[in-house]
Amino acid sequence: QVQLVESGGGLVQAGGSLRLSCAASGRTFSTYGMGWFRRAPGKEREFVAGISRSGATLYTNSVKGRFTISRDNAKKMVYLQMNSLKFEDTAVYSCAASTSGFLRISDFDSWGQGNQVTVSS
């Protein structure tokens, strides 16, 4: 598996911003699809955003216009910029990699440990 380590989470007031970072291993990182998932209290894991090897992005409807996923292949980093945060964004956010390059949920085969984001109302 690809090794993934998230950082940048924390506590923020509603309306504020945070940027999550994901540091990845892998000589062929640039070929991976990358994504962010989250698990809110009492809820199932949810796909948040994905970015393909070409830079194409996907977002779940609830974060469109507020979150931006990006990648820096030279640094083997993936980011999730989260703006206009809402209380309901509170969750453990995990970075994930798809070594196949596809962004179907079932294609993500490597996972980070998770990083807590808490939004206060």
Secondary structure, DSSP 4 states (H G I P E B T S, - for coil): ---EEEE--EEEETT--EEEEEEE--TTGGGSEEEEEEE-TTS--EEEEEE-TT--EEE-GGGTTTEEEEEETTTTEEEEEE-S--GGG-EEEEEEEETT---SGGG--EE---EEEEEE-
